[in-house]
């Protein structure tokens, strides 16, 4: 039992260290500047606006004491990227995948090109994948009300997650 929790901790720490070592030092060309500024000024980003991401980012960037705004916004994505990897590991363990294979598959997600890219710069995707993975985990753990609540938060943040609703029924 402790081995699973140790591997879960490692699936958070290892990706986070990797993301911190490769964290974007400044704004990247696509949307990171917009998202960082929306967090700072309580702004509304391009549609759909991402209000939950902006709210959570504002809280994080205000309370995290070190670094410039863009560093804090990039760090916010790195933390949620690492949290997503942990949740994927826990989902795989809930599905009775062996500890070692679940650990390797979760780390494979962490180093996949697209996931890694979105985990080192301010963007909404790691936050969205965290919410979707958490709702799936809660559904597999028979926490239906919490799963629907988190999926509702996810849908308010990232409308693509609505495709998961039929799977929950």
C-alpha positions in Angstrom: 0.0 0.0 0.0 2.8 2.4 0.8 4.5 1.6 -2.4 1.5 3.0 -4.4 1.5 6.2 -2.4 5.3 6.5 -2.8 5.0 6.1 -6.6 2.1 8.6 -6.6 4.4 11.1 -4.8 7.1 10.4 -7.4 4.6 10.9 -10.3 4.1 14.4 -8.9 7.7 15.3 -8.0 9.5 14.0 -11.1 7.4 15.8 -13.7 7.4 19.0 -11.5 11.2 19.0 -11.4 11.4 18.4 -15.1 8.9 21.2 -15.8 10.7 23.6 -13.4 14.0 22.9 -15.2 12.4 23.6 -18.6 9.9 26.3 -17.5 9.4 29.0 -20.1 11.5 32.0 -19.0 9.0 34.5 -20.4 5.9 34.7 -22.6 5.6 32.3 -25.4 4.0 33.4 -28.7 0.5 32.0 -28.5 -1.6 32.9 -25.5 0.6 32.9 -22.4 0.8 36.7 -22.2 -2.9 37.0 -22.4 -3.5 34.4 -19.7 -1.0 35.9 -17.4 -2.4 39.4 -17.8 -6.0 38.1 -17.4 -4.9 36.5 -14.1 -3.3 39.7 -12.9 -6.1 42.1 -13.8 -9.1 39.9 -13.4 -9.5 40.1 -17.1 -11.6 38.1 -19.5 -9.6 36.0 -22.0 -10.7 35.2 -25.5 -13.9 33.1 -25.7 -15.0 31.2 -23.7 -13.2 33.4 -21.2 -11.9 30.7 -18.8 -13.2 32.3 -15.6 -12.3 29.5 -13.3 -8.7 29.4 -14.6 -8.5 33.2 -14.2 -9.8 33.0 -10.7 -7.5 30.2 -9.6 -4.6 31.8 -11.4 -5.2 35.1 -9.7 -5.3 33.5 -6.3 -2.1 31.6 -7.0 -0.1 34.5 -8.5 -1.2 36.8 -5.7 -0.1 34.4 -2.9 3.0 32.9 -4.5 5.8 35.2 -3.1 8.6 34.6 -5.6 9.1 35.6 -9.2 7.6 37.8 -11.9 4.0 37.5 -13.0 4.9 35.3 -16.1 7.0 33.0 -13.9 4.1 32.5 -11.5 1.6 31.9 -14.4 4.0 29.4 -16.0 4.5 27.7 -12.6 0.7 27.5 -12.2 0.6 25.4 -15.4 3.5 23.2 -14.3 1.9 22.4 -11.0 -1.4 21.4 -12.6 0.5 19.4 -15.2 2.2 17.5 -12.4 -1.1 17.0 -10.5 -2.7 15.6 -13.7 0.1 13.0 -13.9 -0.7 11.9 -10.4 -4.4 11.7 -11.1 -3.7 9.6 -14.2 -1.6 7.3 -12.1 -4.4 6.9 -9.5 -6.9 6.3 -12.3 -4.7 3.5 -13.7 -4.3 2.0 -10.2 -8.1 2.1 -9.7 -8.4 0.2 -12.9 -6.1 -2.5 -11.4 -3.2 -1.7 -13.7 0.0 -2.9 -12.0 1.9 -0.2 -10.0 5.0 -0.2 -12.2 3.1 0.0 -15.4 0.8 2.7 -14.1 3.9 4.6 -13.0 5.5 4.3 -16.4 2.4 5.2 -18.3 1.8 8.3 -16.1 5.4 9.4 -16.6 5.0 8.8 -20.3 2.1 11.3 -20.3 4.3 13.8 -18.4 7.0 13.7 -21.1 4.7 13.5 -24.2 5.4 16.4 -26.4 2.1 18.3 -26.3 1.5 17.8 -22.6 5.1 18.8 -21.7 4.8 21.9 -23.9 1.6 23.0 -22.2 3.0 22.3 -18.8 5.8 24.8 -19.0 3.9 27.9 -20.1 0.8 29.7 -19.0 -2.1 28.0 -20.8 -5.5 26.5 -19.8 -4.8 23.0 -21.0 -3.1 21.5 -17.9 -5.8 22.9 -15.7 -8.5 21.5 -18.0 -6.9 18.0 -18.1 -6.5 18.1 -14.4 -10.3 18.7 -13.9 -11.2 16.1 -16.5 -8.8 13.5 -15.0 -10.1 14.2 -11.5 -13.7 13.8 -12.6 -12.9 10.4 -14.2 -11.0 9.4 -11.0 -13.9 10.3 -8.8 -16.3 8.5 -11.1 -14.3 5.3 -10.9 -14.1 5.6 -7.1 -18.0 5.8 -7.0 -18.1 9.4 -5.9 -20.8 10.3 -8.4 -21.8 13.7 -7.0 -18.3 14.9 -6.7 -17.4 13.6 -10.2 -20.4 15.5 -11.7 -19.5 18.6 -9.7 -15.9 18.5 -11.0 -17.0 17.7 -14.5 -19.4 20.7 -14.3 -16.5 22.9 -13.2 -14.5 21.5 -16.1 -17.3 22.2 -18.5 -17.6 25.8 -17.3 -13.9 26.1 -17.9 -13.3 24.1 -21.0 -16.4 23.3 -23.0 -14.8 20.3 -24.8 -15.1 18.3 -21.5 -18.8 18.1 -22.2 -18.1 15.0 -24.4 -17.4 13.2 -21.1 -21.0 13.6 -19.8 -22.5 10.6 -21.7 -19.7 8.4 -20.4 -20.7 9.2 -16.8 -24.3 7.9 -17.4 
